[in-house]
Amino acid sequence: MKLCKRCVNPDTRPNIFFNEEGLCPVCQFELQKEKAGIDWEARDRELKEIIEWARENTKSSYDCIVAVSGGKDSTRLACYARDDLGLNPLLVSCLYPPEQMTERGAHNLSNLIELGFDTIAISPDPITWKTMMRQSFFLHANWCRSTEMALYAIPIHAAIAYKIPLVFLGENPAWTIGERHGRLDGDASKMRYCHTLQGGDPTPLMTKDISKKDLHFYTYPPEEDVEHAKIRIIYLGYYIRDWSGYNNAQFSIERGLETRNERPEEIGDLWGFTGLDEDFRIVNQMIKYFKFGFGHVTDQVCEAINSGMMDREEGLELVKKYDGRCDERFIKRFCDYLEISEEEFWEVVDRVVNRELFERDEKGRWRLKEDAIEA
């Protein structure tokens, strides 16, 4: 596993490409900014044109939809759309079932609404939700495959239904983590093709107990429907000068966001700002670590290095120490929710572990090989 020569982004990340100098797309972008800078005035003009277009084309009282969860990024987006851009946004959220959502998650979504927003929260049938999660886990060792389909499809369904032409998402992953699946600007129209959504078709996850009618909110609207409704999907983070996960968290904490207090060795997270609405993301990040050799700490460290918060050596040590960590209580809770045994859980995980990167220790646990990383 080769790491970027400037940060610690790995070449095992899906849809990432290093240049001849061994730099990931994020660092190429950062160097480009350092050398030539960003024409923020041009981006401001571009965003202004998008906003004027939305106001002229909306058939609703709302100028735009902001997809939200109540977390740090969506709180920043909602406030920016209203307070900085002067828009009247409708917030749209896909709710986790009560069994999965944490009290912290419910608090944060309520806190966001209480900041003064109209909000639509759609809660898919929890039985179908759990069935799809089980399918995603057993087929792909990624329970998020189905749930992220709903998270990203629901705002587009709402935009079409309420005739609101502009949908704001957060960040272009090409410039924040290096995963490219579309254009390199603020256009998010190709989000359906990201690594998890795979085009937004949930039918491969169907079981005999699930019909296509059950999958409405999991199915990303067809491109022709989006074009017919004249929907534009935009990464608003692309136009915000100080956009970053860390900055967004500080902004949102000042406005009531509740964060985690667990230790990094329990949750594989340095700051506890992410995945606040449910705990199973911690499990999924651990599985991703076993698949690809990196987890959420890698993402945090790459951002921190490029923002000057730490150097590469310090970041690499944090990655080695905390990436992929997941306390056993989260695994047990996940298994209880899906109604599977821990033995079944580990059978699925063991099936997808990257043997080129990992080996078993003396206690039978998976650990990264000594020579797995080419730093």
Secondary structure as UniProt FT lines:
FT   STRAND          2..3
FT   TURN            11..12
FT   TURN            14..15
FT   TURN            20..21
FT   HELIX           25..36
FT   HELIX           40..57
FT   STRAND          64..67
FT   HELIX           72..79
FT   HELIX           80..84
FT   STRAND          89..94
FT   TURN            98..100
FT   HELIX           103..114
FT   TURN            115..116
FT   STRAND          118..122
FT   HELIX           126..140
FT   HELIX           144..162
FT   STRAND          166..169
FT   HELIX           173..176
FT   TURN            189..190
FT   HELIX           191..193
FT   TURN            195..200
FT   HELIX           203..205
FT   TURN            208..209
FT   HELIX           212..218
FT   HELIX           223..228
FT   TURN            229..230
FT   STRAND          232..235
FT   HELIX           236..239
FT   TURN            241..242
FT   HELIX           245..253
FT   TURN            254..256
FT   HELIX           264..267
FT   HELIX           280..292
FT   HELIX           296..306
FT   TURN            307..308
FT   HELIX           312..322
FT   TURN            323..324
FT   HELIX           328..338
FT   HELIX           342..352
FT   TURN            355..357
FT   STRAND          358..360
FT   TURN            362..363
FT   STRAND          366..368
FT   TURN            370..371
//
